[in-house]
Amino acid sequence: MSLQPQENLSAEEITRLKQYVQKYFLEQQLNCGLTMMHCLSDFFQLPVHEQVYASVNGIMEHRDKRHQCGLYKGALMFLGIYGTQLGWDRAMLNEKTLSLAQAFEEYFHAINCYELRSSSFGSDPHHDLCADLAEEAVLFAVGVIKDNK
């Protein structure tokens, strides 16, 4: 598996993914997990049920705790949905999500918000401070998922 997110993405795909991040994260002000889920759903043309988005929102809106990054969790959740559509059994889903989790941690050197954004959290964290991280993580996740078909 490649650890460079753009390696297997075309220039057009990268541009499109950056537009998705702009739309969902910056314009709609969705949290990291919802941004990741929407971007992956759009890119892979795999609709995600509204109940899944509702559950992601419920998990991610506790960002003040700064535990696991929503980008990380959103990518893993989407991969589970995507793999199910590809016919992966539970063992394969576990293998693929573990592989993505390990790759994410190796590439970003962390999976927790307080580590990924350590210098930009303050008493009044601004949503847009994660925009570059969101873009990089979406590109990374798409690259890894495309590599896992």
C-alpha positions in Angstrom: 0.0 0.0 0.0 1.2 3.5 -0.9 1.7 6.0 1.9 1.6 9.0 -0.4 -2.0 9.9 -0.8 -1.8 11.6 -4.2 0.2 8.8 -5.9 -2.7 7.0 -7.4 -5.0 10.1 -7.9 -5.2 12.1 -11.1 -4.9 15.9 -11.0 -8.7 16.0 -11.8 -9.5 13.7 -8.8 -7.3 15.8 -6.5 -9.0 19.0 -7.6 -12.5 17.4 -7.2 -11.6 16.2 -3.7 -10.3 19.6 -2.7 -13.6 21.1 -3.9 -15.5 18.6 -1.8 -13.5 19.6 1.3 -14.2 23.2 0.5 -17.9 22.5 0.2 -18.4 20.4 3.2 -15.8 21.5 5.7 -15.5 25.2 5.0 -18.8 26.3 3.4 -21.2 24.0 5.2 -19.0 23.9 8.4 -19.5 20.2 8.9 -17.3 18.5 11.4 -14.3 16.4 10.4 -16.1 13.1 10.4 -19.0 14.3 8.4 -16.7 16.0 6.0 -14.7 12.8 5.5 -17.9 10.7 5.0 -19.5 13.1 2.5 -16.3 13.4 0.5 -15.8 9.7 0.3 -19.4 9.1 -0.5 -19.3 11.6 -3.3 -16.0 10.4 -4.7 -16.9 6.7 -4.7 -20.5 7.4 -5.7 -21.8 5.4 -2.8 -24.7 7.0 -1.0 -24.6 6.9 2.8 -27.8 6.6 4.7 -28.9 9.6 6.7 -28.9 7.5 9.9 -25.2 6.9 9.4 -24.6 10.7 9.0 -26.7 11.3 12.2 -24.6 8.8 14.2 -21.3 10.3 12.9 -22.6 13.7 13.9 -23.4 12.5 17.4 -19.9 11.0 17.8 -18.0 14.0 16.3 -19.7 16.8 18.1 -17.7 16.1 21.2 -14.6 17.5 19.6 -13.9 19.6 22.7 -12.7 16.3 24.2 -10.1 16.1 21.4 -9.9 12.3 21.3 -9.7 10.3 18.0 -9.7 12.5 15.0 -13.0 12.6 13.1 -11.2 12.4 9.8 -9.7 9.1 11.0 -13.0 7.7 12.3 -14.9 8.9 9.3 -12.5 7.1 6.9 -12.8 3.9 8.8 -16.5 4.0 8.9 -16.8 4.7 5.2 -14.4 1.9 4.4 -16.7 -0.5 6.3 -19.7 0.6 4.2 -17.6 0.5 1.0 -16.2 -2.9 1.7 -19.6 -4.3 2.4 -20.8 -3.0 -1.0 -17.8 -4.9 -2.5 -18.8 -8.1 -0.8 -16.1 -8.2 1.8 -16.8 -10.5 4.7 -16.2 -9.5 8.3 -12.7 -10.8 8.4 -11.8 -8.9 5.2 -13.5 -5.7 6.6 -11.4 -6.1 9.8 -8.2 -6.6 7.8 -8.8 -3.6 5.5 -9.9 -1.2 8.2 -7.0 -2.2 10.4 -4.7 -1.6 7.4 -6.2 1.9 6.9 -5.9 2.7 10.6 -2.2 1.7 10.6 -1.5 3.6 7.4 -3.2 6.7 8.8 -1.3 6.6 12.0 2.0 6.0 10.2 1.4 8.8 7.7 0.1 11.4 10.2 2.0 10.1 13.2 -1.1 10.3 15.3 -4.9 9.6 15.4 -6.0 12.0 18.2 -7.1 15.6 17.6 -4.9 16.9 20.4 -1.8 15.5 18.7 -2.8 16.3 15.1 -3.7 19.9 16.0 -1.6 20.4 19.1 -0.4 23.8 18.2 -3.7 25.2 17.0 -6.0 24.2 19.8 -6.7 27.1 22.2 -9.4 28.3 24.4 -11.4 29.2 21.3 -10.5 26.7 18.5 -11.5 27.9 15.1 -13.1 25.3 12.8 -11.1 26.4 9.7 -7.7 25.6 11.4 -8.2 22.0 10.4 -8.9 22.8 6.7 -5.5 21.8 5.5 -5.5 18.6 7.6 -9.0 17.7 6.3 -7.9 18.1 2.7 -4.7 16.0 3.3 -6.7 13.3 5.1 -9.4 13.1 2.5 -6.7 12.7 -0.3 -4.9 10.2 1.8 -8.1 8.1 2.6 -9.2 8.1 -1.1 -5.7 7.0 -2.2 -5.6 4.2 0.3 -9.2 3.1 -0.4 -8.6 3.1 -4.2 -5.5 0.9 -3.4 -7.7 -1.6 -1.5 -10.3 -2.5 -4.1 
